[in-house]
Amino acid sequence: MTIERFGESLRYALYVITHPFDGFWDLTHEKRGTVAAAHFITLAMIIVNICLETLSNFQFHEVRLERFNVVYVILAIIVPLALWTTAKWGLTTLFDGKGKFAEIYMATAYAFTPYVITTTLAIIISHFLTFEEGIIYTFLTVLGIVWSVGLVIASVMMVHDYSLSKALLACIFTIVGIGIMLFVFTIFFSLISDGIAYFVSLYKELAFRMT
């Protein structure tokens, strides 16, 4: 993929967020989007969240650098995105969805473009606002989240060729599916942890008896 193609697909995100139905349809069906651009937007989300935790004005966002962990910030973006994409792909297969795994990931990442933009603006203007003007900061952060959630729903409609009601139902089942996946992972890692602990204690017991 050329740099020109990457730049064009990245700029197309601005069209998607203002023309969601045509934008998401062309994003996947007309190949206007790219996975590389989706990766870039995901990276931008991570960077924006790091900046939100470290550079925001303390009047509007409490910053505790002694507790800040960049790994947690990265995982807070990547893990939910991976779970959403995986659960959505699995469930929409049952719901006769037309989207492929890469298309679901790409559309979801593009949908969070408003969050990146509005959060960046909120971080910048937070240093020029008084406490009484904090409603502007709050408005921008909430606007980005609500706008992006709306775009996620639109992406489900267009990528899978669903009606609004079916898209909402698919989103609900996806959230339930994520909960089930987390439950299974928790049980699995708990069993692995218990198994390791058992063999470690067994080894220590044998080593103690042999000395």
C-alpha positions as CSV (number, residue, x, y, z in Angstrom):
1,M,0.0,0.0,0.0
2,T,1.4,3.4,-1.0
3,I,1.6,6.4,1.3
4,E,-1.0,8.2,-0.9
5,R,-3.4,5.3,-0.5
6,F,-2.9,5.4,3.3
7,G,-3.3,9.2,3.5
8,E,-6.5,9.0,1.4
9,S,-8.0,6.3,3.6
10,L,-7.1,8.2,6.7
11,R,-8.7,11.4,5.4
12,Y,-11.8,9.4,4.5
13,A,-12.4,9.1,8.3
14,L,-13.5,12.7,8.3
15,Y,-16.1,11.9,5.7
16,V,-17.3,8.8,7.6
17,I,-18.0,10.7,10.8
18,T,-20.1,13.3,9.0
19,H,-21.8,11.0,6.5
20,P,-21.9,7.7,8.5
21,F,-24.3,5.7,6.4
22,D,-22.7,6.4,3.0
23,G,-19.3,6.5,4.6
24,F,-19.4,3.1,6.3
25,W,-21.0,1.5,3.2
26,D,-18.2,2.7,1.0
27,L,-15.6,2.1,3.7
28,T,-16.0,-1.6,3.3
29,H,-18.0,-2.3,0.1
30,E,-16.1,0.2,-2.0
31,K,-12.8,-0.4,-0.2
32,R,-12.4,3.2,0.8
33,G,-10.9,2.3,4.1
34,T,-7.8,0.4,5.1
35,V,-6.7,-1.6,8.1
36,A,-3.5,0.5,8.2
37,A,-5.6,3.6,8.8
38,A,-7.6,1.8,11.4
39,H,-4.4,0.9,13.2
40,F,-3.4,4.6,13.1
41,I,-6.7,5.7,14.6
42,T,-6.3,3.0,17.3
43,L,-2.8,4.3,18.0
44,A,-4.2,7.8,18.1
45,M,-6.8,6.7,20.7
46,I,-4.0,5.3,22.9
47,I,-1.9,8.5,22.6
48,V,-4.9,10.7,23.3
49,N,-5.8,8.7,26.4
50,I,-2.2,8.9,27.7
51,C,-2.3,12.7,27.2
52,L,-5.7,12.9,28.9
53,E,-4.2,11.2,32.0
54,T,-1.0,13.2,32.0
55,L,-1.5,16.6,30.3
56,S,-5.1,17.6,31.2
57,N,-5.6,20.6,33.5
58,F,-6.0,19.3,37.0
59,Q,-9.1,21.4,37.5
60,F,-11.1,19.2,35.1
61,H,-9.3,15.9,35.2
62,E,-7.5,14.5,38.3
63,V,-4.0,13.5,37.3
64,R,-2.0,11.1,39.6
65,L,1.3,10.4,37.9
66,E,2.4,8.2,40.7
67,R,-0.4,5.8,39.9
68,F,-0.2,6.2,36.1
69,N,0.6,3.1,34.2
70,V,0.9,3.3,30.4
71,V,0.4,-0.4,30.0
72,Y,-3.1,-0.1,31.6
73,V,-4.0,2.7,29.2
74,I,-2.9,0.7,26.2
75,L,-4.8,-2.4,27.3
76,A,-7.8,-0.3,28.1
77,I,-8.0,0.4,24.4
78,I,-6.8,-2.7,22.7
79,V,-8.5,-5.3,24.9
80,P,-12.1,-3.9,24.6
81,L,-11.6,-3.3,20.8
82,A,-10.3,-6.9,20.4
83,L,-13.2,-8.4,22.4
84,W,-15.8,-6.3,20.6
85,T,-14.5,-7.2,17.2
86,T,-14.2,-10.9,18.1
87,A,-17.6,-11.1,19.7
88,K,-19.2,-9.1,17.0
89,W,-17.7,-11.3,14.3
90,G,-18.9,-14.5,16.0
91,L,-22.4,-13.3,16.7
92,T,-23.1,-11.6,13.4
93,T,-22.1,-14.9,11.7
94,L,-25.2,-16.4,13.5
95,F,-27.3,-13.3,12.7
96,D,-26.5,-13.6,8.9
97,G,-24.1,-10.6,9.1
98,K,-22.1,-9.8,6.0
99,G,-19.1,-8.2,7.6
100,K,-15.7,-9.9,7.8
101,F,-13.4,-9.7,10.8
102,A,-11.1,-7.1,9.3
103,E,-14.1,-5.0,8.2
104,I,-15.6,-5.0,11.6
105,Y,-12.4,-3.9,13.2
106,M,-11.8,-1.3,10.6
107,A,-15.3,0.2,10.9
108,T,-15.1,0.2,14.7
109,A,-11.8,2.0,14.7
110,Y,-13.0,4.6,12.2
111,A,-16.1,5.2,14.4
112,F,-13.9,6.4,17.2
113,T,-12.4,9.3,15.1
114,P,-14.7,11.9,16.9
115,Y,-13.4,10.7,20.3
116,V,-9.8,11.3,19.2
117,I,-10.7,14.8,17.8
118,T,-12.9,16.1,20.6
119,T,-10.7,14.7,23.4
120,T,-7.6,16.3,21.8
121,L,-9.5,19.6,21.7
122,A,-10.6,19.2,25.3
123,I,-7.0,18.6,26.5
124,I,-5.8,21.7,24.7
125,I,-8.5,24.1,25.8
126,S,-8.5,22.8,29.4
127,H,-5.4,25.0,30.0
128,F,-7.2,28.1,28.8
129,L,-10.5,27.6,30.7
130,T,-11.5,28.7,34.2
131,F,-13.2,26.4,36.5
132,E,-16.5,28.0,35.8
133,E,-16.0,27.3,32.1
134,G,-15.4,23.7,32.7
135,I,-18.8,22.8,31.1
136,I,-17.0,23.3,27.7
137,Y,-14.5,20.6,28.6
138,T,-17.2,18.3,29.8
139,F,-19.2,18.9,26.7
140,L,-16.4,18.0,24.4
141,T,-15.5,14.8,26.2
142,V,-19.1,13.7,26.3
143,L,-19.7,14.7,22.7
144,G,-16.9,12.5,21.5
145,I,-18.1,9.5,23.4
146,V,-21.8,9.9,22.3
147,W,-20.8,10.6,18.7
148,S,-18.5,7.6,18.5
149,V,-21.1,5.3,20.0
150,G,-23.7,6.5,17.5
151,L,-21.1,5.8,14.7
152,V,-20.5,2.3,16.0
153,I,-24.2,1.5,15.7
154,A,-24.2,3.0,12.2
155,S,-21.2,0.9,11.3
156,V,-23.0,-2.3,12.4
157,M,-26.0,-1.3,10.2
158,M,-23.9,-0.7,7.1
159,V,-21.2,-3.3,7.4
160,H,-23.7,-6.1,8.1
161,D,-26.6,-4.6,6.1
162,Y,-28.9,-4.6,9.2
163,S,-31.9,-2.5,10.1
164,L,-31.6,-0.2,13.2
165,S,-33.5,-2.6,15.4
166,K,-31.4,-5.6,14.3
167,A,-28.2,-3.5,14.8
168,L,-29.1,-2.6,18.3
169,L,-30.0,-6.2,19.1
170,A,-26.7,-7.3,17.7
171,C,-24.8,-4.7,19.8
172,I,-26.6,-6.0,23.0
173,F,-25.8,-9.6,22.2
174,T,-22.2,-8.6,21.5
175,I,-21.9,-7.0,25.0
176,V,-23.4,-10.2,26.5
177,G,-20.9,-12.2,24.4
178,I,-18.0,-10.1,25.7
179,G,-19.2,-10.8,29.3
180,I,-19.3,-14.5,28.6
181,M,-15.8,-14.4,27.0
182,L,-14.4,-12.6,30.1
183,F,-16.1,-15.1,32.4
184,V,-14.6,-18.0,30.5
185,F,-11.1,-16.4,30.4
186,T,-11.4,-15.7,34.2
187,I,-12.2,-19.4,34.9
188,F,-9.4,-20.6,32.5
189,F,-6.7,-18.4,34.0
190,S,-7.9,-19.3,37.5
191,L,-7.6,-23.0,36.7
192,I,-4.1,-22.4,35.2
193,S,-3.1,-20.4,38.3
194,D,-4.3,-23.0,40.7
195,G,-2.6,-25.8,38.6
196,I,0.7,-23.9,38.7
197,A,0.4,-23.2,42.4
198,Y,-0.3,-26.9,43.1
199,F,2.8,-28.1,41.2
200,V,4.9,-25.4,42.8
201,S,3.8,-26.5,46.3
202,L,4.3,-30.1,45.3
203,Y,7.9,-29.4,44.2
204,K,8.6,-27.5,47.4
205,E,7.2,-30.4,49.5
206,L,9.4,-32.9,47.6
207,A,12.4,-30.7,47.8
208,F,11.9,-30.3,51.6
209,R,11.5,-34.1,52.1
210,M,14.6,-34.9,50.1
211,T,16.8,-32.5,52.1
